[in-house]
Amino acid sequence: MIITNIEYIPNKEIVEHFGVVSGSTVRAKHVGRDIAASFKNIFGGELKGYTELLSESREEAINRMKEQALSLGANAIVNVRFSTSSVAAGAAELYVYGTAVKVI
């Protein structure tokens, strides 16, 4: 599955358009990660627990979007975008969407 944030794929021709596909995941903060993050806020540095959480969330959302595109018969997704939103105290949604297409 080819995934890109541009509207076309170089050296490929879009031969079929399936419409918008998306994937999302809602994740809550972990108490252990919050404790570690509070120390980092004092002393500075990367919040590695949250970096891992966001990486896992992106991967899960992309996989869900890919599954939807595959079920439509697509072999690529173009114009991919990410969005986040807070859904509750300590929980956020990571949403990814794009246009499912068939390319040759």
Backbone as CSV, one residue per row, in Angstrom:
resi,resn,N_x,N_y,N_z,CA_x,CA_y,CA_z,C_x,C_y,C_z
1,MET,0.856,-1.175,0.000,0.000,0.000,0.000,0.898,1.233,0.000
2,ILE,0.744,2.071,-1.010,1.486,3.326,-1.082,0.674,4.384,-0.335
3,ILE,1.335,5.093,0.573,0.678,6.160,1.332,1.520,7.413,1.194
4,THR,0.883,8.514,0.796,1.623,9.764,0.614,0.766,10.959,0.998
5,ASN,1.428,12.037,1.376,0.693,13.253,1.720,0.551,14.212,0.532
6,ILE,1.013,13.801,-0.637,0.805,14.635,-1.832,-0.380,14.084,-2.626
7,GLU,-0.836,14.834,-3.610,-2.068,14.500,-4.330,-1.890,13.472,-5.438
8,TYR,-0.677,13.067,-5.699,-0.406,12.104,-6.758,0.818,11.296,-6.347
9,ILE,1.097,10.252,-7.108,2.287,9.442,-6.860,3.161,9.547,-8.104
10,PRO,4.360,10.083,-7.965,5.233,10.240,-9.129,5.399,8.926,-9.888
11,ASN,5.346,9.042,-11.205,5.513,7.903,-12.117,4.397,6.870,-12.031
12,LYS,3.283,7.238,-11.420,2.112,6.363,-11.343,0.902,7.125,-11.878
13,GLU,-0.050,6.363,-12.402,-1.278,6.970,-12.898,-2.444,6.500,-12.034
14,ILE,-3.233,7.456,-11.555,-4.435,7.113,-10.801,-5.492,6.685,-11.808
15,VAL,-5.956,5.435,-11.682,-6.925,4.901,-12.638,-8.304,4.702,-12.015
16,GLU,-8.363,4.756,-10.678,-9.654,4.605,-10.009,-9.619,5.367,-8.689
17,HIS,-10.752,5.964,-8.348,-10.889,6.786,-7.155,-11.974,6.167,-6.281
18,PHE,-11.659,5.881,-5.016,-12.608,5.223,-4.120,-13.181,6.151,-3.059
19,GLY,-12.649,7.344,-2.931,-13.154,8.295,-1.939,-12.310,8.340,-0.683
20,VAL,-12.831,9.042,0.302,-12.108,9.275,1.549,-12.113,8.012,2.412
21,VAL,-10.942,7.702,2.964,-10.798,6.632,3.946,-10.162,7.232,5.192
22,SER,-10.411,6.613,6.325,-9.886,7.178,7.563,-9.628,6.091,8.587
23,GLY,-8.884,6.453,9.592,-8.620,5.591,10.726,-8.413,6.456,11.944
24,SER,-8.779,5.946,13.096,-8.579,6.735,14.311,-8.341,5.816,15.495
25,THR,-7.827,6.394,16.540,-7.664,5.716,17.816,-7.769,6.761,18.911
26,VAL,-8.344,6.371,20.024,-8.440,7.248,21.190,-7.581,6.623,22.273
27,ARG,-6.671,7.411,22.791,-5.746,6.906,23.809,-5.813,7.787,25.048
28,ALA,-5.651,7.162,26.188,-5.607,7.875,27.464,-4.177,7.871,27.989
29,LYS,-3.885,8.876,28.796,-2.574,8.943,29.435,-2.439,7.813,30.451
30,HIS,-1.217,7.368,30.664,-0.891,6.296,31.594,-0.290,6.922,32.853
31,VAL,-0.739,6.487,34.024,-0.272,7.065,35.284,1.247,7.027,35.393
32,GLY,1.847,5.897,35.038,3.307,5.781,35.099,3.999,6.790,34.197
33,ARG,3.427,6.989,33.013,4.008,7.970,32.087,3.831,9.385,32.618
34,ASP,2.714,9.642,33.297,2.478,10.972,33.871,3.502,11.304,34.945
35,ILE,3.831,10.324,35.765,4.817,10.555,36.830,6.174,10.881,36.211
36,ALA,6.583,10.085,35.227,7.859,10.345,34.549,7.824,11.701,33.851
37,ALA,6.687,12.042,33.245,6.570,13.318,32.547,6.677,14.494,33.512
38,SER,6.147,14.336,34.713,6.208,15.438,35.674,7.660,15.739,36.052
39,PHE,8.510,14.700,36.161,9.926,14.933,36.436,10.605,15.610,35.249
40,LYS,10.261,15.209,34.036,10.849,15.824,32.849,10.442,17.292,32.749
41,ASN,9.221,17.618,33.173,8.780,19.008,33.146,9.633,19.873,34.073
42,ILE,10.122,19.266,35.141,10.968,20.001,36.093,12.385,20.123,35.557
43,PHE,12.942,19.022,35.086,14.349,18.989,34.697,14.585,19.152,33.198
44,GLY,13.526,19.034,32.401,13.662,19.159,30.951,13.984,17.833,30.297
45,GLY,13.768,17.776,28.993,14.084,16.570,28.242,12.864,16.030,27.517
46,GLU,13.117,15.039,26.672,12.048,14.429,25.882,11.155,13.576,26.773
47,LEU,9.864,13.657,26.537,8.900,12.817,27.242,8.744,11.523,26.447
48,LYS,9.685,10.601,26.629,9.761,9.404,25.790,8.514,8.537,25.889
49,GLY,7.894,8.478,27.051,6.666,7.697,27.197,5.567,8.228,26.295
50,TYR,5.458,9.548,26.204,4.441,10.147,25.345,4.833,10.045,23.870
51,THR,6.121,10.123,23.582,6.580,9.941,22.205,6.202,8.545,21.716
52,GLU,6.425,7.543,22.557,6.047,6.168,22.208,4.539,6.026,22.046
53,LEU,3.774,6.648,22.951,2.314,6.593,22.885,1.806,7.182,21.572
54,LEU,2.356,8.324,21.171,1.931,8.955,19.923,2.347,8.134,18.713
55,SER,3.529,7.548,18.761,3.989,6.710,17.657,3.077,5.497,17.482
56,GLU,2.740,4.839,18.591,1.828,3.694,18.549,0.456,4.111,18.032
57,SER,-0.010,5.272,18.450,-1.320,5.773,18.024,-1.344,6.048,16.529
58,ARG,-0.281,6.681,16.010,-0.205,6.940,14.569,-0.216,5.641,13.782
59,GLU,0.572,4.668,14.235,0.646,3.385,13.542,-0.715,2.682,13.525
60,GLU,-1.407,2.688,14.657,-2.713,2.038,14.730,-3.733,2.741,13.831
61,ALA,-3.751,4.054,13.847,-4.697,4.807,13.010,-4.404,4.572,11.520
62,ILE,-3.122,4.576,11.135,-2.749,4.333,9.736,-3.167,2.929,9.320
63,ASN,-2.937,1.945,10.179,-3.321,0.569,9.847,-4.826,0.453,9.633
64,ARG,-5.618,1.142,10.437,-7.066,1.112,10.268,-7.484,1.772,8.958
65,MET,-6.808,2.863,8.598,-7.096,3.524,7.332,-6.725,2.610,6.166
66,LYS,-5.564,1.953,6.246,-5.127,1.025,5.198,-6.115,-0.121,5.024
67,GLU,-6.597,-0.681,6.130,-7.577,-1.768,6.054,-8.834,-1.327,5.313
68,GLN,-9.289,-0.121,5.603,-10.474,0.392,4.928,-10.211,0.556,3.433
69,ALA,-9.051,1.089,3.080,-8.704,1.275,1.664,-8.601,-0.061,0.942
70,LEU,-7.961,-1.043,1.575,-7.837,-2.371,0.966,-9.201,-3.009,0.736
71,SER,-10.122,-2.811,1.674,-11.455,-3.402,1.527,-12.215,-2.805,0.352
72,LEU,-11.807,-1.613,-0.078,-12.438,-0.964,-1.235,-11.771,-1.364,-2.554
73,GLY,-10.592,-1.988,-2.466,-9.855,-2.375,-3.662,-8.741,-1.411,-4.024
74,ALA,-8.421,-0.494,-3.144,-7.361,0.489,-3.411,-5.985,-0.125,-3.190
75,ASN,-4.988,0.440,-3.864,-3.608,0.039,-3.610,-2.734,1.234,-3.220
76,ALA,-3.390,2.387,-3.008,-2.673,3.582,-2.577,-3.639,4.541,-1.885
77,ILE,-3.070,5.405,-1.048,-3.837,6.471,-0.404,-3.038,7.749,-0.585
78,VAL,-3.677,8.752,-1.174,-3.011,10.031,-1.436,-3.616,11.128,-0.563
79,ASN,-2.896,12.235,-0.485,-3.343,13.422,0.232,-3.661,13.116,1.701
80,VAL,-2.787,12.351,2.352,-3.003,11.921,3.732,-2.739,13.068,4.703
81,ARG,-3.613,13.192,5.692,-3.511,14.234,6.716,-3.782,13.625,8.086
82,PHE,-3.210,14.241,9.118,-3.439,13.836,10.498,-4.133,14.953,11.253
83,SER,-4.922,14.555,12.236,-5.599,15.518,13.102,-5.671,14.922,14.504
84,THR,-5.655,15.769,15.502,-5.831,15.307,16.875,-6.893,16.157,17.545
85,SER,-7.545,15.572,18.533,-8.520,16.327,19.321,-8.634,15.711,20.697
86,SER,-8.951,16.537,21.673,-9.165,16.068,23.028,-10.605,15.591,23.139
87,VAL,-10.798,14.378,23.647,-12.161,13.837,23.761,-12.617,13.729,25.210
88,ALA,-11.691,13.758,26.149,-12.002,13.711,27.576,-10.750,14.126,28.332
89,ALA,-10.893,14.362,29.620,-9.728,14.718,30.428,-8.712,13.581,30.372
90,GLY,-7.541,13.860,29.849,-6.487,12.858,29.786,-6.573,11.906,28.611
91,ALA,-7.524,12.126,27.688,-7.651,11.243,26.526,-7.732,12.078,25.255
92,ALA,-7.119,11.562,24.200,-7.111,12.281,22.925,-7.309,11.310,21.777
93,GLU,-7.879,11.831,20.693,-8.057,11.049,19.483,-7.006,11.458,18.473
94,LEU,-6.413,10.471,17.821,-5.552,10.713,16.679,-6.313,10.191,15.468
95,TYR,-6.524,11.054,14.492,-7.347,10.754,13.323,-6.494,10.959,12.075
96,VAL,-6.534,10.009,11.148,-5.813,10.120,9.889,-6.795,9.859,8.757
97,TYR,-6.658,10.608,7.673,-7.564,10.438,6.541,-6.849,10.763,5.243
98,GLY,-7.376,10.208,4.158,-6.815,10.438,2.839,-7.772,9.929,1.790
99,THR,-7.334,9.952,0.541,-8.161,9.507,-0.579,-7.622,8.179,-1.099
100,ALA,-8.487,7.172,-1.069,-8.112,5.845,-1.564,-8.202,5.817,-3.070
101,VAL,-7.145,5.304,-3.723,-7.092,5.247,-5.175,-6.443,3.938,-5.616
102,LYS,-6.603,3.639,-6.901,-5.857,2.542,-7.533,-4.911,3.173,-8.519
103,VAL,-3.657,2.778,-8.450,-2.641,3.315,-9.346,-1.990,2.191,-10.134
104,ILE,-1.485,2.551,-11.313,-0.713,1.603,-12.122,0.582,2.259,-12.547
